[in-house]
Amino acid sequence: MDFDFVTAQAAIENAIQKLNLGENPRELYDPIRYIMSLGGKRMRPMLVLLGKYAVADEWQEELQAALAVEMFHNFTLLHDDIVDKAPLRRGQPTVHEKWNDSIALLSGDVMLVKTYEHLLEHLPPTLLPVILRRFCQTAAKVCEGQQMDMNFEGRKRVSMEEYLSMIRLKTAVLLGFSLEMGALLGGATPQTVAALYEFGLQLGIGFQLKDDILDVYGEPNKFGKQIGGDIIANKKTFLLIRALELANPMQTRELDYWMNATDTNPQNKIDAVKEIYDQLHVRQQAEKVMNSYFDNAFAALTAANLAPERAQRLRSFAQSVIEREK
């Protein structure tokens, strides 16, 4: 069956609406339904389906397996929002804001349990051990990346090498795994599986760099999260790390002031830091590095040696990531 993005997106949303996530206590399960219903890009389940389509037909057979990856992703978002004290997710109040931190933590715990349950129910027995092992490895790496990100918040300086390693773990490995799982379910060769994983990995790093840029320079009505949230939280993003590398003494003092300031107007902090970013042209530098990772992704896709029409679907998906505004 040919792959159509509109059809696939509709199938994913329809399947999410039909998920049996539990009923009682409502305070435990309503937050799960809430965060799963907020929409989003659905990149990870889409990549599972694309990974299957890359090497085989009947990609719709993997819809339920793909939902497990989306559940895990939303579990990480639910907990990340607590850690970050984020007020918005996809333009709506975060779970911990709408309910409270304790409910958000416990609902996230159940989401993780439901993820494993869903994988056990919808993976073929012959592939269950290898896919479950790879999922566990990936999930641990995501948590390692999140801890690194949290560690960075307490440090004055972070190297660019450390930062790129962190986003590889926190964001990119799950995109790589999504393609890997789909390809394994489609019976791909080890070489193709490895190339598709690398495609997702490189795409994921570029995706996160794009997110860094949009957090500062995105349109508020399109981005779906608080613009400047990374600046307010002193997140060590590509933009801040490069600015600290390039800043003159006066700019360094000003950046240090805003990073250590308390009880200040958040918008004033955003405006001041953004002005330094503009002076140092760090947005353009971030875009250059981001594009180099996208180029790496396309090279990995070529190495996968897929049929042209199947490779084109993956190329189109990558292009949508490159051009996104939210």
C-alpha positions as CSV (number, residue, x, y, z in Angstrom):
1,M,0.0,0.0,0.0
2,D,1.4,3.4,-1.0
3,F,2.2,5.8,1.8
4,D,0.2,9.1,2.1
5,F,1.0,11.5,4.9
6,V,-2.5,12.8,5.3
7,T,-3.9,9.3,5.5
8,A,-1.1,8.3,8.0
9,Q,-1.7,11.4,10.2
10,A,-5.4,10.7,10.3
11,A,-4.9,7.1,11.1
12,I,-2.5,8.0,14.0
13,E,-5.0,10.5,15.5
14,N,-7.9,8.2,15.1
15,A,-6.0,5.4,16.8
16,I,-5.0,7.7,19.7
17,Q,-8.6,8.6,20.3
18,K,-9.5,4.9,20.6
19,L,-6.7,4.1,23.0
20,N,-7.9,2.4,26.2
21,L,-5.8,4.2,28.7
22,G,-7.8,3.4,31.8
23,E,-10.7,5.1,33.6
24,N,-10.4,5.2,37.4
25,P,-9.2,7.0,39.3
26,R,-10.0,9.8,36.9
27,E,-7.3,12.0,38.4
28,L,-4.8,9.5,37.2
29,Y,-6.0,8.8,33.7
30,D,-7.6,12.1,32.6
31,P,-4.2,13.8,32.4
32,I,-3.0,11.1,30.1
33,R,-5.9,11.5,27.8
34,Y,-5.4,15.3,28.0
35,I,-1.7,15.3,26.9
36,M,-2.3,12.7,24.3
37,S,-5.1,14.7,22.8
38,L,-3.1,17.9,22.5
39,G,-1.9,17.0,19.0
40,G,1.6,17.8,18.1
41,K,3.7,16.8,15.2
42,R,3.4,13.0,15.9
43,M,6.9,12.6,14.4
44,R,7.8,9.4,16.2
45,P,4.8,7.3,15.2
46,M,5.0,8.7,11.7
47,L,8.7,7.6,11.5
48,V,7.8,4.1,12.7
49,L,5.3,3.9,9.8
50,L,7.8,5.4,7.4
51,G,10.4,2.9,8.6
52,K,8.1,0.0,7.7
53,Y,7.1,1.6,4.4
54,A,10.8,2.1,3.5
55,V,11.2,-1.6,3.0
56,A,7.7,-3.2,2.9
57,D,4.0,-2.6,2.1
58,E,1.1,-2.7,4.6
59,W,2.6,0.0,6.8
60,Q,-0.8,0.4,8.5
61,E,-0.2,-2.9,10.3
62,E,2.3,-1.2,12.5
63,L,0.0,1.6,13.7
64,Q,-0.4,0.2,17.3
65,A,3.3,-0.4,17.7
66,A,3.8,3.2,16.6
67,L,1.5,4.5,19.3
68,A,3.7,3.0,22.0
69,V,6.5,5.3,20.9
70,E,4.2,8.2,21.0
71,M,3.0,7.3,24.5
72,F,6.6,7.1,25.7
73,H,7.4,10.5,24.1
74,N,4.4,12.1,25.8
75,F,5.5,10.6,29.1
76,T,8.8,12.3,28.8
77,L,7.1,15.6,27.9
78,L,4.8,15.3,30.9
79,H,7.8,14.9,33.3
80,D,10.0,17.4,31.5
81,D,7.4,20.1,31.9
82,I,7.4,19.5,35.6
83,V,11.2,19.8,35.7
84,D,11.2,22.9,33.5
85,K,8.2,24.5,35.3
86,A,6.8,25.0,31.8
87,P,3.4,26.7,31.7
88,L,2.5,25.7,28.1
89,R,2.6,22.6,26.0
90,R,1.3,22.8,22.4
91,G,-0.3,26.1,23.2
92,Q,-2.3,24.7,26.2
93,P,-1.6,24.5,30.0
94,T,0.8,21.7,30.9
95,V,-0.5,18.8,33.0
96,H,1.2,20.0,36.2
97,E,-0.4,23.5,35.7
98,K,-3.9,22.1,35.0
99,W,-3.7,19.6,37.8
100,N,-0.6,19.6,40.0
101,D,2.9,18.2,40.2
102,S,2.0,15.0,42.1
103,I,-0.7,14.0,39.7
104,A,1.5,14.8,36.7
105,L,4.3,12.6,38.1
106,L,2.0,9.6,38.8
107,S,0.2,9.9,35.5
108,G,3.6,9.9,33.7
109,D,4.5,6.8,35.6
110,V,1.4,5.0,34.3
111,M,2.1,6.2,30.8
112,L,5.5,4.5,30.9
113,V,3.8,1.3,32.1
114,K,1.2,1.5,29.3
115,T,4.0,2.0,26.8
116,Y,5.5,-1.4,27.7
117,E,2.1,-3.0,27.8
118,H,1.3,-1.8,24.3
119,L,4.6,-3.0,22.9
120,L,4.1,-6.5,24.5
121,E,0.6,-6.6,22.9
122,H,1.4,-5.4,19.4
123,L,4.9,-6.6,18.5
124,P,5.3,-10.0,16.8
125,P,6.8,-12.6,19.2
126,T,9.8,-13.2,17.0
127,L,10.9,-9.6,17.1
128,L,9.8,-8.7,20.6
129,P,13.1,-9.5,22.3
130,V,15.3,-7.4,20.0
131,I,12.9,-4.5,19.7
132,L,12.2,-4.4,23.4
133,R,15.9,-4.5,24.2
134,R,16.5,-1.6,21.8
135,F,13.6,0.3,23.2
136,C,15.0,-0.1,26.8
137,Q,18.4,1.1,25.7
138,T,16.8,4.1,23.9
139,A,14.6,5.0,26.9
140,A,17.6,5.0,29.2
141,K,19.5,7.2,26.8
142,V,16.6,9.7,26.7
143,C,16.7,9.9,30.5
144,E,20.5,10.3,30.4
145,G,20.1,13.2,28.1
146,Q,17.5,14.8,30.3
147,Q,19.7,14.5,33.3
148,M,22.6,16.1,31.4
149,D,20.3,18.9,30.5
150,M,19.4,19.4,34.1
151,N,23.0,19.3,35.1
152,F,23.8,22.0,32.6
153,E,21.4,24.4,34.3
154,G,23.6,24.4,37.4
155,R,26.8,25.1,35.5
156,K,28.1,28.4,34.3
157,R,29.6,27.0,31.1
158,V,28.9,24.0,28.9
159,S,31.0,23.1,25.9
160,M,29.4,22.7,22.5
161,E,30.6,19.1,22.3
162,E,28.7,18.4,25.6
163,Y,25.6,20.1,24.3
164,L,25.5,18.2,21.1
165,S,26.0,14.9,23.0
166,M,23.1,15.9,25.2
167,I,20.6,16.6,22.5
168,R,21.7,13.4,20.7
169,L,20.5,11.5,23.7
170,K,17.5,13.5,24.8
171,T,15.9,14.0,21.4
172,A,17.6,12.3,18.5
173,V,18.0,8.7,19.6
174,L,14.2,8.2,19.9
175,L,13.7,9.4,16.3
176,G,16.4,7.0,15.2
177,F,14.8,4.2,17.2
178,S,11.4,4.9,15.6
179,L,12.7,4.4,12.1
180,E,14.7,1.4,13.3
181,M,11.7,-0.3,14.8
182,G,9.6,0.3,11.7
183,A,12.4,-1.1,9.5
184,L,12.8,-4.2,11.7
185,L,9.1,-4.8,11.5
186,G,9.4,-4.6,7.7
187,G,12.2,-7.2,7.6
188,A,14.9,-4.8,6.5
189,T,18.5,-5.9,6.2
190,P,20.9,-5.0,9.1
191,Q,22.6,-2.5,6.8
192,T,19.4,-0.7,5.9
193,V,18.2,-0.7,9.5
194,A,21.5,0.9,10.6
195,A,21.3,3.5,7.8
196,L,17.7,4.4,8.7
197,Y,18.6,4.7,12.3
198,E,21.4,7.1,11.4
199,F,19.0,9.1,9.2
200,G,16.7,9.5,12.2
201,L,19.6,10.4,14.5
202,Q,21.0,13.1,12.3
203,L,17.5,14.4,11.6
204,G,16.8,14.6,15.3
205,I,19.9,16.6,16.1
206,G,19.0,19.1,13.3
207,F,15.4,19.1,14.7
208,Q,16.6,20.1,18.2
209,L,18.8,22.8,16.8
210,K,15.8,24.1,14.9
211,D,13.9,24.0,18.2
212,D,16.6,26.2,19.9
213,I,16.2,28.7,17.1
214,L,12.4,28.7,17.2
215,D,12.3,29.1,21.0
216,V,13.9,32.6,20.6
217,Y,12.9,33.6,17.0
218,G,9.6,31.7,16.4
219,E,6.2,33.2,16.0
220,P,4.3,32.8,19.3
221,N,1.0,31.9,17.6
222,K,2.7,29.1,15.7
223,F,5.4,27.8,18.1
224,G,2.9,26.5,20.7
225,K,5.3,27.1,23.6
226,Q,6.4,30.2,25.5
227,I,8.8,32.2,23.3
228,G,12.0,32.8,25.2
229,G,11.4,30.0,27.6
230,D,14.9,28.7,27.2
231,I,16.3,32.1,28.0
232,I,14.2,32.5,31.1
233,A,15.3,29.0,32.3
234,N,19.0,29.6,31.5
235,K,18.9,26.6,29.2
236,K,22.3,25.9,27.7
237,T,21.2,25.9,24.1
238,F,23.3,26.2,21.0
239,L,22.5,29.9,20.9
240,L,23.6,30.6,24.5
241,I,26.7,28.4,24.3
242,R,27.9,30.0,21.1
243,A,27.2,33.5,22.4
244,L,29.3,32.9,25.5
245,E,32.1,31.6,23.2
246,L,32.0,34.7,21.0
247,A,31.1,37.4,23.5
248,N,33.4,40.3,24.3
249,P,34.0,41.2,28.0
250,M,31.1,43.6,28.2
251,Q,28.7,41.1,26.5
252,T,30.0,38.3,28.8
253,R,29.3,40.4,31.9
254,E,25.8,41.2,30.7
255,L,25.0,37.6,29.9
256,D,26.3,36.5,33.3
257,Y,24.2,39.2,34.9
258,W,21.0,37.9,33.3
259,M,21.8,34.3,34.0
260,N,22.3,35.1,37.7
261,A,19.5,37.7,38.1
262,T,16.5,36.9,40.3
263,D,13.2,38.6,40.6
264,T,13.5,40.3,37.2
265,N,10.9,40.9,34.5
266,P,11.1,37.8,32.2
267,Q,10.5,39.8,29.1
268,N,13.3,42.2,29.9
269,K,15.6,39.3,30.2
270,I,14.5,37.8,26.9
271,D,14.9,41.1,25.1
272,A,18.4,41.7,26.6
273,V,19.8,38.3,25.8
274,K,18.2,38.2,22.4
275,E,19.9,41.5,21.6
276,I,23.3,40.0,22.3
277,Y,22.4,37.0,20.2
278,D,21.7,39.4,17.3
279,Q,24.9,41.3,17.8
280,L,26.9,38.1,17.6
281,H,24.9,36.6,14.7
282,V,24.4,33.3,16.6
283,R,21.2,32.5,14.9
284,Q,22.9,32.3,11.5
285,Q,25.6,30.1,13.0
286,A,23.0,27.8,14.5
287,E,21.3,27.5,11.2
288,K,24.6,26.6,9.5
289,V,25.3,23.8,11.9
290,M,21.6,22.7,11.8
291,N,21.8,22.4,8.0
292,S,25.0,20.3,8.3
293,Y,23.1,17.7,10.3
294,F,20.2,17.7,7.8
295,D,22.8,17.1,5.1
296,N,24.2,14.2,7.1
297,A,20.6,12.8,7.4
298,F,20.2,12.9,3.6
299,A,23.5,11.1,3.1
300,A,22.4,8.3,5.5
301,L,19.1,8.0,3.6
302,T,21.1,7.6,0.4
303,A,23.2,4.9,2.1
304,A,20.0,3.0,3.0
305,N,19.7,2.2,-0.7
306,L,15.9,2.3,-0.8
307,A,13.6,2.1,-3.8
308,P,13.3,5.7,-5.2
309,E,9.6,6.2,-4.4
310,R,10.1,4.9,-0.8
311,A,13.2,7.1,-0.2
312,Q,11.2,10.1,-1.5
313,R,8.6,9.7,1.3
314,L,11.4,9.9,3.9
315,R,13.0,12.8,2.0
316,S,9.7,14.7,2.0
317,F,9.3,14.1,5.8
318,A,12.8,15.5,6.4
319,Q,12.0,18.5,4.3
320,S,8.9,19.2,6.5
321,V,11.1,19.1,9.6
322,I,13.6,21.6,8.0
323,E,10.8,24.0,7.0
324,R,8.7,23.8,10.2
325,E,7.7,26.9,12.2
326,K,6.5,25.1,15.3
